[in-house]
Amino acid sequence: MKEIDAGAIVMGDSLGQVASQTLLNINSEVRGINTVILRPLIGYDKEEIMQIAKAIGTYDLSNLPAIGCTALPKKVVTEADIALTDRYSEACDIEGLADASAAGIGRLS
């Protein structure tokens, strides 16, 4: 975001589509991020999101195999422990992880 001087981050969250997408978890994910985060799909269900993706030409892209974290929890957490989340965040090099992730993606034109 900083590299391209973007004014916001756009996320693809859909509230409740999966067990981990609760308000508490979404809030936990963005703690310490001091920028505008847009979530245009937050109120749509899966079928509506699929229709939108087809209409704007991103549906095939969204069905590509995921490249990223393959660590999966044994049990889905629906109510994140904010204090624990904060401790994990403090122990990580968030800026370094973000830079490494950004370096590996393509740009939308």
N, CA, C and O of each residue as an XYZ file, in Angstrom:
436
protein
N       0.821     -1.185      0.000
C       0.000      0.000      0.000
C       0.867      1.253      0.000
O       0.622      2.196     -0.752
N       1.892      1.245      0.861
C       2.788      2.399      0.924
C       3.554      2.560     -0.382
O       3.759      3.676     -0.860
N       3.973      1.438     -0.952
C       4.788      1.466     -2.164
C       4.051      2.115     -3.330
O       4.662      2.830     -4.123
N       2.763      1.877     -3.441
C       2.002      2.438     -4.565
C       1.158      3.641     -4.145
O       0.342      4.132     -4.926
N       1.354      4.118     -2.911
C       0.664      5.294     -2.386
C      -0.857      5.143     -2.456
O      -1.575      6.071     -2.830
N      -1.325      3.958     -2.090
C      -2.766      3.687     -2.086
C      -3.415      4.340     -0.864
O      -2.774      4.495      0.176
N      -4.655      4.713     -0.991
C      -5.363      5.372      0.100
C      -6.109      4.435      1.016
O      -6.610      4.859      2.057
N      -6.196      3.150      0.647
C      -6.943      2.183      1.453
C      -6.557      0.771      1.049
O      -5.918      0.551      0.020
N      -6.956     -0.172      1.875
C      -6.813     -1.592      1.579
C      -8.217     -2.126      1.307
O      -9.150     -1.823      2.050
N      -8.369     -2.908      0.262
C      -9.663     -3.513     -0.052
C      -9.581     -4.993      0.278
O      -8.699     -5.696     -0.216
N     -10.497     -5.468      1.112
C     -10.527     -6.867      1.541
C     -11.736     -7.565      0.926
O     -12.687     -6.916      0.491
N     -11.686     -8.879      0.895
C     -12.772     -9.665      0.342
C     -13.600    -10.372      1.405
O     -14.244    -11.383      1.121
N     -13.588     -9.848      2.623
C     -14.329    -10.491      3.714
C     -15.821    -10.574      3.430
O     -16.422     -9.662      2.864
N     -16.394    -11.687      3.838
C     -17.839    -11.873      3.797
C     -18.241    -12.364      5.184
O     -17.931    -13.496      5.556
N     -18.913    -11.536      5.933
C     -19.242    -11.837      7.319
C     -19.995    -13.161      7.445
O     -21.075    -13.334      6.880
N     -19.411    -14.081      8.189
C     -20.067    -15.347      8.494
C     -20.026    -16.392      7.396
O     -20.610    -17.463      7.563
N     -19.358    -16.126      6.273
C     -19.305    -17.121      5.199
C     -18.588    -18.377      5.662
O     -18.972    -19.491      5.304
N     -17.549    -18.193      6.457
C     -16.882    -19.313      7.108
C     -16.887    -19.034      8.605
O     -17.061    -17.891      9.029
N     -16.700    -20.065      9.391
C     -16.839    -19.948     10.844
C     -15.920    -18.899     11.450
O     -16.269    -18.280     12.455
N     -14.752    -18.690     10.856
C     -13.802    -17.746     11.440
C     -14.110    -16.288     11.102
O     -13.504    -15.387     11.682
N     -15.030    -16.036     10.184
C     -15.337    -14.664      9.791
C     -16.436    -14.077     10.668
O     -17.544    -13.793     10.213
N     -16.092    -13.907     11.935
C     -16.997    -13.269     12.885
C     -16.542    -11.833     13.086
O     -15.409    -11.492     12.746
N     -17.402    -10.990     13.629
C     -17.009     -9.606     13.884
C     -15.797     -9.530     14.804
O     -14.894     -8.725     14.578
N     -15.774    -10.368     15.840
C     -14.658    -10.358     16.777
C     -13.348    -10.740     16.075
O     -12.316    -10.109     16.301
N     -13.391    -11.756     15.238
C     -12.178    -12.170     14.526
C     -11.723    -11.123     13.513
O     -10.526    -10.856     13.401
N     -12.643    -10.536     12.787
C     -12.285     -9.504     11.819
C     -11.657     -8.319     12.551
O     -10.672     -7.754     12.078
N     -12.213     -7.943     13.688
C     -11.643     -6.864     14.496
C     -10.240     -7.237     14.970
O      -9.337     -6.400     14.965
N     -10.062     -8.466     15.371
C      -8.763     -8.934     15.858
C      -7.703     -8.871     14.769
O      -6.548     -8.551     15.051
N      -8.075     -9.169     13.540
C      -7.134     -9.193     12.424
C      -6.566     -7.821     12.086
O      -5.457     -7.732     11.559
N      -7.287     -6.769     12.373
C      -6.863     -5.439     11.927
C      -6.350     -4.549     13.052
O      -6.099     -3.362     12.839
N      -6.194     -5.101     14.223
C      -5.675     -4.300     15.337
C      -4.278     -3.792     14.990
O      -3.429     -4.549     14.519
N      -4.057     -2.527     15.223
C      -2.756     -1.931     14.947
C      -2.573     -1.455     13.517
O      -1.548     -0.853     13.198
N      -3.540     -1.710     12.651
C      -3.450     -1.229     11.272
C      -4.123      0.137     11.238
O      -5.324      0.261     11.476
N      -3.339      1.143     10.940
C      -3.850      2.512     10.976
C      -4.098      3.031      9.572
O      -3.443      3.967      9.113
N      -5.046      2.414      8.903
C      -5.418      2.858      7.567
C      -6.868      2.461      7.311
O      -7.452      1.677      8.059
N      -7.422      2.996      6.275
C      -8.793      2.668      5.900
C      -8.819      1.274      5.278
O      -8.009      0.960      4.405
N      -9.747      0.449      5.730
C      -9.934     -0.882      5.150
C     -11.364     -0.955      4.632
O     -12.322     -0.780      5.384
N     -11.488     -1.213      3.344
C     -12.799     -1.313      2.700
C     -13.176     -2.781      2.566
O     -12.341     -3.619      2.226
N     -14.432     -3.081      2.833
C     -14.930     -4.454      2.723
C     -16.252     -4.449      1.931
O     -17.330     -4.601      2.505
N     -16.149     -4.274      0.621
C     -17.372     -4.129     -0.170
C     -18.265     -5.366     -0.200
O     -19.444     -5.254     -0.537
N     -17.740     -6.536      0.141
C     -18.520     -7.769      0.061
C     -19.087     -8.209      1.414
O     -19.736     -9.252      1.491
N     -18.859     -7.449      2.464
C     -19.129     -7.897      3.829
C     -20.561     -8.409      4.031
O     -20.771     -9.331      4.819
N     -21.522     -7.847      3.355
C     -22.911     -8.250      3.562
C     -23.465     -9.228      2.541
O     -24.636     -9.601      2.612
N     -22.639     -9.646      1.593
C     -23.095    -10.569      0.559
C     -22.894    -12.021      0.982
O     -21.996    -12.327      1.767
N     -23.732    -12.909      0.459
C     -23.506    -14.334      0.713
C     -22.648    -14.906     -0.421
O     -22.343    -14.214     -1.393
N     -22.268    -16.172     -0.281
C     -21.338    -16.792     -1.227
C     -21.841    -16.740     -2.667
O     -21.071    -16.429     -3.575
N     -23.107    -17.035     -2.888
C     -23.654    -17.028     -4.257
C     -23.598    -15.636     -4.874
O     -23.262    -15.485     -6.048
N     -23.927    -14.621     -4.079
C     -23.873    -13.250     -4.591
C     -22.441    -12.855     -4.942
O     -22.209    -12.192     -5.953
N     -21.489    -13.257     -4.119
C     -20.083    -12.942     -4.383
C     -19.614    -13.635     -5.658
O     -18.882    -13.045     -6.453
N     -20.029    -14.873     -5.854
C     -19.661    -15.596     -7.073
C     -20.237    -14.901     -8.307
O     -19.558    -14.805     -9.330
N     -21.456    -14.424     -8.227
C     -22.068    -13.718     -9.350
C     -21.313    -12.432     -9.668
O     -21.087    -12.112    -10.835
N     -20.926    -11.701     -8.632
C     -20.160    -10.464     -8.831
C     -18.817    -10.784     -9.470
O     -18.402    -10.109    -10.412
N     -18.130    -11.812     -8.963
C     -16.815    -12.190     -9.505
C     -16.923    -12.550    -10.981
O     -16.055    -12.181    -11.772
N     -17.965    -13.256    -11.354
C     -18.152    -13.612    -12.770
C     -18.400    -12.360    -13.601
O     -17.877    -12.228    -14.708
N     -19.194    -11.449    -13.067
C     -19.527    -10.228    -13.802
C     -18.316     -9.320    -14.007
O     -18.227     -8.646    -15.033
N     -17.389     -9.287    -13.060
C     -16.229     -8.389    -13.193
C     -14.983     -9.113    -13.701
O     -13.923     -8.504    -13.849
N     -15.117    -10.423    -13.969
C     -14.027    -11.165    -14.579
C     -12.950    -11.679    -13.624
O     -11.829    -11.952    -14.053
N     -13.272    -11.813    -12.342
C     -12.274    -12.317    -11.387
C     -12.591    -13.715    -10.874
O     -11.865    -14.243    -10.032
N     -13.647    -14.310    -11.363
C     -14.068    -15.619    -10.849
C     -13.007    -16.700    -11.072
O     -12.685    -17.450    -10.151
N     -12.465    -16.782    -12.286
C     -11.445    -17.797    -12.574
C     -10.203    -17.590    -11.714
O      -9.604    -18.555    -11.238
N      -9.819    -16.333    -11.516
C      -8.666    -16.025    -10.668
C      -8.894    -16.501     -9.234
O      -7.973    -17.009     -8.596
N     -10.100    -16.340     -8.733
C     -10.395    -16.727     -7.351
C     -10.435    -18.237     -7.158
O     -10.445    -18.713     -6.023
N     -10.459    -18.990     -8.241
C     -10.482    -20.447     -8.139
C      -9.117    -21.095     -8.349
O      -9.005    -22.320     -8.377
N      -8.081    -20.273     -8.498
C      -6.732    -20.825     -8.618
C      -6.311    -21.417     -7.280
O      -6.800    -20.985     -6.236
N      -5.418    -22.393     -7.290
C      -4.946    -22.963     -6.021
C      -4.309    -21.882     -5.154
O      -3.586    -21.018     -5.649
N      -4.583    -21.942     -3.873
C      -4.040    -20.957     -2.937
C      -2.544    -21.157     -2.765
O      -2.056    -22.278     -2.626
N      -1.844    -20.059     -2.777
C      -0.416    -20.088     -2.505
C      -0.224    -19.257     -1.245
O      -0.418    -18.041     -1.268
N       0.141    -19.875     -0.193
C       0.304    -19.117      1.043
C       0.378    -20.046      2.226
O       0.890    -21.161      2.136
N      -0.125    -19.583      3.301
C      -0.050    -20.325      4.550
C      -0.898    -21.586      4.461
O      -2.090    -21.529      4.160
N      -0.277    -22.701      4.723
C      -1.011    -23.961      4.710
C      -1.210    -24.495      6.121
O      -1.670    -25.622      6.304
N      -0.866    -23.692      7.112
C      -1.070    -24.094      8.509
C      -2.551    -23.960      8.833
O      -3.122    -22.877      8.707
N      -3.150    -25.021      9.237
C      -4.571    -25.008      9.572
C      -4.758    -25.403     11.030
O      -4.118    -26.335     11.516
N      -5.627    -24.698     11.713
C      -5.871    -25.055     13.107
C      -6.679    -26.343     13.208
O      -7.428    -26.692     12.295
N      -6.520    -27.045     14.329
C      -7.319    -28.248     14.552
C      -8.776    -27.880     14.811
O      -9.687    -28.640     14.482
N      -8.982    -26.722     15.395
C     -10.328    -26.251     15.706
C     -10.435    -24.785     15.293
O      -9.565    -23.981     15.630
N     -11.485    -24.438     14.574
C     -11.696    -23.070     14.138
C     -12.031    -22.204     15.345
O     -12.840    -22.581     16.192
N     -11.396    -21.040     15.408
C     -11.673    -20.094     16.484
C     -12.687    -19.081     15.974
O     -12.438    -18.395     14.982
N     -13.817    -18.984     16.639
C     -14.842    -18.028     16.234
C     -14.834    -16.777     17.098
O     -15.451    -15.771     16.746
N     -14.134    -16.835     18.231
C     -14.041    -15.669     19.117
C     -12.577    -15.495     19.524
O     -12.129    -16.038     20.534
N     -11.849    -14.734     18.723
C     -10.426    -14.541     18.963
C     -10.173    -13.938     20.341
O     -10.934    -13.095     20.814
N      -9.100    -14.382     20.969
C      -8.643    -13.820     22.233
C      -7.780    -12.604     21.873
O      -6.637    -12.754     21.440
N      -8.331    -11.410     22.055
C      -7.660    -10.183     21.625
C      -6.291    -10.030     22.291
O      -5.332     -9.630     21.632
N      -6.186    -10.338     23.573
C      -4.906    -10.213     24.269
C      -3.871    -11.156     23.655
O      -2.712    -10.778     23.480
N      -4.282    -12.375     23.330
C      -3.372    -13.337     22.712
C      -2.979    -12.878     21.306
O      -1.819    -12.996     20.912
N      -3.932    -12.364     20.567
C      -3.653    -11.834     19.234
C      -2.627    -10.707     19.316
O      -1.698    -10.641     18.511
N      -2.803     -9.828     20.289
C      -1.864     -8.725     20.460
C      -0.460     -9.237     20.787
O       0.526     -8.710     20.271
N      -0.364    -10.255     21.636
C       0.952    -10.811     21.983
C       1.624    -11.423     20.757
O       2.819    -11.223     20.541
N       0.864    -12.168     19.951
C       1.426    -12.750     18.727
C       1.894    -11.656     17.769
O       2.957    -11.774     17.161
N       1.110    -10.603     17.636
C       1.469     -9.506     16.738
C       2.757     -8.833     17.180
O       3.603     -8.487     16.355
N       2.901     -8.651     18.488
C       4.113     -8.016     19.015
C       5.341     -8.889     18.780
O       6.446     -8.368     18.630
N       5.167    -10.197     18.747
C       6.290    -11.118     18.578
C       6.697    -11.286     17.107
O       7.757    -11.843     16.822
N       5.874    -10.815     16.183
C       6.148    -10.983     14.747
C       6.703     -9.706     14.135
O       6.463     -8.603     14.625
N       7.437     -9.879     13.071
C       7.895     -8.752     12.272
C       6.834     -8.510     11.197
O       6.991     -8.921     10.048
N       5.754     -7.835     11.592
C       4.614     -7.636     10.693
C       5.033     -6.880      9.434
O       4.646     -7.258      8.328
N       5.821     -5.818      9.594
C       6.260     -5.041      8.426
C       7.067     -5.912      7.463
O       6.879     -5.839      6.248
N       7.968     -6.738      8.009
C       8.773     -7.621      7.164
C       7.917     -8.645      6.440
O       8.129     -8.921      5.259
N       6.939     -9.213      7.158
C       6.035    -10.177      6.532
C       5.197     -9.519      5.436
O       4.991    -10.096      4.369
N       4.722     -8.322      5.708
C       3.926     -7.602      4.707
C       4.767     -7.274      3.481
O       4.308     -7.424      2.348
N       6.009     -6.821      3.709
C       6.894     -6.509      2.579
C       7.170     -7.747      1.736
O       7.140     -7.685      0.506
N       7.440     -8.879      2.400
C       7.717    -10.127      1.677
C       6.488    -10.579      0.891
O       6.611    -11.043     -0.243
N       5.312    -10.446      1.485
C       4.080    -10.834      0.788
C       3.827     -9.945     -0.410
O       3.484    -10.427     -1.489
N       3.998     -8.640     -0.220
C       3.754     -7.695     -1.306
C       4.722     -7.897     -2.458
O       4.356     -7.715     -3.619
N       5.943     -8.269     -2.147
C       6.949     -8.468     -3.188
C       6.601     -9.652     -4.088
O       7.060     -9.723     -5.228
N       5.789    -10.583     -3.578
C       5.481    -11.776     -4.348
C       4.181    -11.730     -5.121
O       3.779    -12.739     -5.700
N       3.507    -10.578     -5.149
C       2.236    -10.517     -5.851
C       2.350     -9.700     -7.124
O       3.289     -8.925     -7.306
N       1.386     -9.888     -7.989
C       1.316     -9.089     -9.204
C       0.473     -7.848     -8.954
O      -0.232     -7.767     -7.948
N       0.539     -6.926     -9.820
C      -0.233     -5.698     -9.714
C      -1.478     -5.787    -10.577
O      -1.443     -6.313    -11.689
N      -2.571     -5.270    -10.054
C      -3.795     -5.171    -10.856
C      -3.670     -3.941    -11.739
O      -3.191     -2.898    -11.297
N      -4.096     -4.064    -12.967
C      -3.996     -2.890    -13.847
C      -5.328     -2.228    -14.004
O      -5.440     -1.225    -14.709
